[in-house]
Amino acid sequence: MTSTPSYPEVGDLVVASVTRVVDYGAYVKLDEYDSVEGLIHISEVASTYVKNIRVHVREGQKLVLKVLRVSTQRAQVDLSLRRVTGREKSEKMLEWKKVKKADSIVKGAAEKLKATPEDTTRVRDLIYEKFDNPFDAFEEAIDEGEETFTTLEISQDWAKALTEVSRSKIRLEKAKVTGTVELTCSKTEGLEAIRQALRVAKKAKKTRGTTVKVYTIGSPRYRLEVRSKEITDAQATLNQAVTDVLSSIKNLGGEGRRVS
């Protein structure tokens, strides 16, 4: 029994491959929706008059398009090329490439485990339900390890395989910021108080995929290092971590200040 295909919604951006070009438009296959065909009418190809459509689109070309109308009865979607901005095109294509990469990681892990198609689909669905873009899960696993997946009730074997394949297929380029704090505590358990305050830094509120590390420069100075995909996220996390550390050492009876 053939399953009913899913369809995008009006206004969505989709990635599609051109299958046939005719005088009145171009037919495409929607890469993210199995068996769904779309049509770009010649009037939706460019914002200027189009004399020869083949100057603008060609068979085999991959495009980012905007959904204008959806007909489930005809199993066809009307699309526009001219209504997609350059920024929308770049962002959608990047998102699509990340999803394709995510699929390849799940497939690679399944091959390592010799997993059944049913088990592979189950694991894939668990990841896709949790993350808006599944690629984020694999980026997180590079830093956080197998726990990224075990918290989703994915088995240890799968978690290990997914993490290993993620680290082999993804090269992270992250922004790094650092800050230095000076902490002292004259109480009997002063050293433990400092250690406890520094542990608080790693628990600072942060965006997914952001990491916080603490290094000893030489008592009483300690360096906090934050890495994140975006420099703004890294800086915000560093500021929060420093605030949390200074507040913690004060509550524990010590003193602290930021020196850089």
SULSUL-V898010 format. One record per backbone hydrogen bond with DSSP energy under -1.0 kcal/mol. NH is the residue of the N-H (numbers start at 1). CO is the residue of the C=O. Records with the same first field share a line. If there is no record, write none. Layout:
NH: CO, CO
This chain:
11: 67
12: 9
14: 65
16: 63
17: 29
18: 61
19: 27
20: 27
22: 25
25: 22
26: 40
27: 20
28: 38
29: 17
30: 36
31: 15
33: 30
36: 33
37: 75
38: 28
39: 77
40: 26
42: 24
44: 41
45: 42
55: 52
56: 53
57: 53
60: 18
61: 58
63: 16
65: 14
66: 80
67: 12
68: 78
69: 78
71: 76
76: 71
77: 37
78: 69
79: 39
80: 66
81: 44
82: 44
84: 81
89: 85
90: 86
91: 87
92: 88
93: 89
94: 90
95: 91
96: 92
97: 93
98: 94
99: 95
100: 96
101: 97
102: 98
103: 99
104: 100
105: 101
106: 102
107: 103
108: 104
109: 105
110: 106
111: 107
112: 108
113: 109
114: 110
115: 110
120: 116
121: 117
122: 118
123: 119
124: 120
125: 121
126: 122
127: 123
128: 124
129: 125
130: 126
131: 127
136: 133
137: 134
138: 134
139: 135
140: 136
141: 137
142: 138
144: 140
145: 141
148: 145
149: 146
150: 146
151: 147
152: 149
153: 150
154: 149
159: 155
160: 156
161: 157
162: 158
163: 159
164: 160
165: 161
166: 162
167: 163
168: 164
169: 165
170: 166
175: 228
177: 226
179: 224
181: 222
182: 257
183: 220
184: 255
190: 187
193: 189
194: 190
195: 191
196: 192
197: 193
198: 194
199: 195
200: 196
203: 200
204: 201
210: 207
211: 227
213: 225
215: 223
217: 221
218: 221
221: 218
222: 181
223: 215
224: 179
225: 213
226: 177
227: 211
228: 175
234: 230
235: 231
236: 232
237: 233
238: 234
239: 235
240: 236
241: 237
242: 238
243: 239
244: 240
245: 241
246: 242
247: 243
248: 244
249: 245
250: 246
251: 247
252: 248
253: 250
254: 249
255: 184
257: 182
259: 180
260: 180
